[in-house]
Amino acid sequence: MADAYLQRRADAVTTGGSRIRFASAPVPMTAAAAENLAGDLTALQHTGRALEKVSGGIAARM
């Protein structure tokens, strides 16, 4: 369960976060862990957008 949680977070960061197709992938975890993950992915999306604004979108072009 921990591996799946960490993999989803890593996928959200390394794929730009705007394509959260990973959020709906079936992975065995408790309801509380799924809720925490959803909150984390949302926060990562917001952080990613803020960083893109600061960097001028450099990361998105790489």
C-alpha positions in Angstrom: 0.0 0.0 0.0 2.8 2.4 0.8 4.5 1.7 -2.5 1.3 2.4 -4.4 0.8 5.7 -2.5 4.4 6.8 -3.2 4.2 5.8 -6.8 1.0 7.8 -7.4 2.6 10.9 -5.8 5.7 10.4 -8.0 3.6 10.0 -11.1 1.7 13.1 -10.3 4.9 15.1 -10.0 6.8 13.6 -13.0 3.9 13.7 -15.4 3.1 17.4 -14.8 0.3 16.7 -12.4 -2.2 18.1 -14.9 -2.9 14.6 -16.2 -4.0 12.9 -13.1 -5.1 9.7 -14.8 -3.4 7.9 -11.9 -5.9 9.1 -9.4 -8.6 6.7 -10.7 -6.3 3.6 -11.1 -7.4 0.9 -8.8 -4.9 0.3 -6.0 -5.7 -1.5 -2.8 -5.7 1.1 0.0 -7.9 2.1 2.9 -10.5 4.9 2.4 -8.4 7.2 4.7 -5.3 6.6 2.6 -7.2 7.3 -0.6 -8.5 10.5 0.9 -5.1 11.6 2.0 -3.7 10.8 -1.5 -6.4 12.8 -3.2 -5.5 15.8 -1.0 -1.8 15.3 -1.7 -2.4 15.2 -5.4 -4.5 18.3 -5.4 -1.8 20.1 -3.4 0.9 18.9 -5.8 -1.1 20.2 -8.7 -1.4 23.7 -7.1 2.3 23.7 -6.3 3.2 22.6 -9.8 1.1 25.4 -11.4 2.7 28.0 -9.1 6.2 26.8 -9.9 5.4 26.9 -13.6 4.4 30.5 -13.3 7.6 31.3 -11.4 9.9 29.4 -13.9 8.0 30.7 -16.9 7.0 27.1 -17.8 10.6 25.9 -18.3 9.8 22.5 -16.7 6.9 22.0 -19.0 9.0 22.4 -22.1 11.7 19.9 -21.1 
